[in-house]
């Protein structure tokens, strides 16, 4: 068997690329579906999900490398001539199908890598010694969600193209019985000699345009993960004598957790802050109510809001009620000392924060660390190999005095 292609059949190098990439892509699709159907329960179940997705991503990366090598090889090779040059429409359809498959074999693993790169903190590592993220791709939950939508729609399209490709091969083998399968699957020496034919440049152009259109269409399919905008709702605490009420005009309430050794950041998109603060006494009171269902946390947002963790269905809000204490000394931060309630459990908590006042405008930023075990969150995760114990809650807001 020759390494190079001939007008009659593909050489063993092209055959190796064809069947190896086919197996890798089908295996990646199967493992991705398997991982998506795994139950999200205790630590062992989450570890199984991470492991399955790691294999899925690794297979995709190997397939991407082989497809790139296959493309370089193909550009140097003769393409076997069509067996039925008179069937122009059928040949055009075959070119469109092959072109769409080529594009799919590139954009699907690439979109998966983009999704992996943009996901805050990462989710299930690629099992290779190279970098995990593509350069110039920011960690952004919204961007990751858009890549995820395309990746999900794209696999359906790729699976459909594979089915049509197989159906075409079976037609040649069962109906036409023209020996076309021997070109890639059988003995190339037994492949029939095709008649000489020139394929028009226009047909190649039409096929390329059609193949690209198929995949561009996948990018505009409606996504299944709508991205919420950061739009916190604000209210003002009734003013006590000697204090001033403040209205928060903009702000971010974020969260950072550790998953499988990686930091994952997210934010709550709906929350309410009621603030009373007296600049003269440098003290006051604050009440913050957080909508747990508004949490976005990369690829693990749904799991974080599920019954094993924050349990948004049973405990839809978290609450922090605290007294604002003046700084202990010049240059020291303020501290909000009070009660933090998450998932139905209440503990004492201190939130240190920096406060800057410019007339009636205030800016405050702060962070506090809590232990999820104090709130019975993730009780089935008894060590930090999957989910860390420490959780950091931070905020950055500006407010105007009324």
Residue, then its C-alpha position, 0 to 999 in steps of 0.5 A: x500500500x502506498x503512502x501517497x494518494x493516487x487518482x484511484x485511492x487514498x494512501x495509508x497516511x490519509x487512511x490513518x488520519x481519517x480513521x484515527x480522527x473519526x474514532x477520536x471525534x466519536x469517542x469525544x462526543x460519546x464521553x461528552x454526552x456521558x459526562x453531561x448525564x452523570x449525577x451531581x451528588x457527592x464528592x466521588x460523583x463530582x470527581x467522576x464528572x471532572x475525570x470524564x470531562x478531562x478525557x473529553x477535552x484531551x481527546x478533542x485536543x488530540x483530534x485537533x492536532x491530528x486534523x491540522x496534520x491531516x490538512x497539511x498532508x492533504x494539501x500536498x496530495x492528489x485527490x482521487x477522482x470522482x467515480x461518477x463525474x456525470x453526477x454533478x449535483x451528487x458530487x457537489x453535495x459530497x464536496x459540501x459534506x466533506x467541506x463541512x466535516x473539515x470545518x467541524x473537525x477544526x471548529x469543534x475542538x477549537x470552540x471547546x478549547x476557547x470555552x475551557x480558556x474563558x471559563x473562570x478558574x477552569x473546569x476539568x483539566x486537559x490531560x497534557x503537559x502544555x498550557x491549559x488556556x489559549x493566549x489573549x482569551x480573558x477569563x469571562x463567564x459571559x464569554x465562556x457561556x457563548x462558547x458553550x452555546x456554540x459548542x453544544x449546538x455544534x456537536x449536534x451539527x457535527x453528529x448530523x454531518x457524520x450520519x450523512x457521511x456514513x449514509x453516503x458511504x453506505x449508498x455507494x456500498x449497497x446501492x451503487x456497488x461502485x467500490x468507493x469504500x475500497x478507496x478508504x476502507x478496503x484494498x486500494x489496489x481493488x478500487x475501480x479506475x475512475x474516468x478522467x474528469x475535470x471538476x470545475x473551479x466554480x463547484x469548489x467555490x460553491x461547496x466551500x461557501x455552502x460548508x462555511x454557511x452551515x457552520x456560521x448558521x450554528x453560531x446564530x442558533x439560540x443558546x441555552x445559557x442566557x447571560x444575566x447582566x449585573x443589575x443589582x437592586x437597591x433600597x435605602x434603610x430607614x434613617x435613624x436619628x443622627x445617621x445618613x441614608x445612602x443609596x448604592x448606584x452601582x456595585x459588584x458582589x463577587x465570590x471566589x471558590x477553589x475547585x479541583x485546586x483551581x480558583x473559580x470566580x463568579x458574582x451575584x447579579x441580584x442583591x440589595x444593600x440597605x445602608x445607614x452611615x454617619x460620616x462624623x461618627x464613622x459608624x452605622x449599620x448595613x443589611x444586604x440581601x442576596x438572591x442566590x439564584x442569580x449566581x453565575x460561577x463559570x461552568x459550575x454555577x448550576x451545581x453551586x446553586x443545587x441542593x448539595x451546596x447553596x440550595x437556592x430552591x430551599x434557601x433562595x436568599x442569603x443575608x448579612x446584617x451588621x453594625x459598621x464599626x469605626x476604624x480601630x486606628x488611623x489608616x485601618x479599615x472599617x469593619x462590618x460586624x454582624x450575622x451572616x446567613x447562608x443556606x439557612x445557617x447563621x454565623x458571626x462574621x466580620x467584613x473589613x472594608x476600605x471607605x473613601x468619601x468625597x462629599x456625598x459620594x462614597x466608594x467602599x471595597x472589601x473582602x471576607x473569607x468564610x468556611x463553607x463547613x460553617x454553613x453545612x455547604x457541601x457536607x458530602x465533600x469532606x476534603x479539599x481535593x474537589x471543592x475547597x473549604x475557604x470561600x472569599x466574598x467581596x464587593x465594590x460599590x459606590x453610593x450617594x448620600x440622601 
